[in-house]
Amino acid sequence: MTLDIARIREHTPATSELIHFNNAGAALSPTPVQEALLQHLGLEQRIGGYEAATHAHPQIENFYSAFARLFNCDTDEVAWAENATHGWNTLLHAIPFKSGDRILTGQSEYGSNYLAFLHLCRLRNVHIEVIPNDANGRICLDRLTAAIDNNVRLIALTHVPSQSGVIHPATEIGQIARTHDILYLLDACQSAGQLPLDVNALGCDMLTGTGRKYLRGPRGTGFMYVRKEIIGTLTPAWIDLHSASWAAENTYQLRDDARRFENWESFVAGKIALGVAVDYAMEIGMEAIAKRVGYLASCLREQLSMVNSISVHESGEHLSGIVTFSKKDETPQELQHRLQSAGINISTSKLRSNVLDFGRRGLGDINRASVHYYNTEEEVERFCQVITAT
Ligand SMILES: Cc1ncc(COP(=O)(O)O)c(C=O)c1O
């Protein structure tokens, strides 16, 4: 499949009904993903859940091989997670921190990720240090390097923030982490499915994400990547009969692949469907997807910038498909509701969820429009017409 927009939109039936610019919230799943999901749920209903899982073993395993292709890693470095936050917490709590260890993170860290750090500080007496952004809203690499000392155990960062349109320099950060031999955890929640991701080029040790955003998978699905060399150094905070084997009455053995971070019970239909979503994205091509998302977002930014009553909150060279803005004469909530009545989905990023980033940038609640490759130039134009028609 090439980037055949007409065919892609046929696979995305809601595009004939509405303009979906909330892809950073949850993108629209393509028909093959929806079919895979429903097919497995149907099989569970017809023959039983355990029997269906046995029958669908190859499709379940495809989850691992699809992500291995997407990230250029091995299948035993991939694990299922029910969502990105669960994956993030699972890996964070598996790191053998000692009291006084430091974690370096960025200002635009996702809210739940930052709460996980705060909780870890309370539980394990580690310290967090927030590296500020530079003038373009990207993490300042000089400040990051300057903050490194022997106590830094982890660099943990969101690649593409949820609430701002920048792309952080994840590869450069990987080089810094490698140079100083520091663990590197990357949140690829918004970048997976939007940008090509090669874990070797990124230099990350661990990566987490969710299925429902740019990968176009179902809700309630997620994934982790863990570099083979470090799996044995990470101890899951909880285990079960899938992540460990019960060798004798009082002994057990942890799995030696990334599945030591999984639970036995999972959303099997979702796992299969997310594998199909990854295949779908790979068939289109991650380079082509990234190019089109970048192009549509730049059209949107350009047109919004020409509207007097609107301020666009991001600028610079390294921008994602997420466009954040405020409108003078309407609150973010009013604008979101008005657009929804006109068949246009966007979202509102709230100060309460982004205390760190918005606090430092002096922002309150703002609007977020996030485009995907199945959107069109015509939709961007229509969006800008409706937004100014008050
Ligand atoms: C950058 C980023 N990280 C993590 C998350 C959390 O993902 P989940 O809701 O799947 O836990 C989100 C969700 O919006 C996100 O945008």
The ligand as a MOL file (V3000), in Angstrom:
LIG
                    3D

  0  0  0     0  0            999 V3000
M  V30 BEGIN CTAB
M  V30 COUNTS 16 16 0 0 0
M  V30 BEGIN ATOM
M  V30 1 C 2.8980 11.5640 25.9790 0
M  V30 2 C 1.9320 10.6680 26.6850 0
M  V30 3 N 2.4010 9.7580 27.5490 0
M  V30 4 C 1.5980 8.9100 28.2060 0
M  V30 5 C 0.2350 8.9610 28.0300 0
M  V30 6 C -0.6240 8.0090 28.7990 0
M  V30 7 O -1.1390 7.0300 27.9710 0
M  V30 8 P -2.2160 6.0020 28.5390 0
M  V30 9 O -3.4800 6.7870 28.7170 0
M  V30 10 O -2.3190 4.9400 27.5050 0
M  V30 11 O -1.7190 5.4890 29.8300 0
M  V30 12 C -0.3130 9.8920 27.1420 0
M  V30 13 C -1.7640 9.9690 26.9480 0
M  V30 14 O -2.3120 10.9440 26.5180 0
M  V30 15 C 0.5730 10.7590 26.4460 0
M  V30 16 O 0.1150 11.6710 25.5830 0
M  V30 END ATOM
M  V30 BEGIN BOND
M  V30 1 1 1 2
M  V30 2 1 2 3
M  V30 3 2 2 15
M  V30 4 2 3 4
M  V30 5 1 4 5
M  V30 6 1 5 6
M  V30 7 2 5 12
M  V30 8 1 6 7
M  V30 9 1 7 8
M  V30 10 2 8 9
M  V30 11 1 8 10
M  V30 12 1 8 11
M  V30 13 1 12 13
M  V30 14 1 12 15
M  V30 15 2 13 14
M  V30 16 1 15 16
M  V30 END BOND
M  V30 END CTAB
M  END
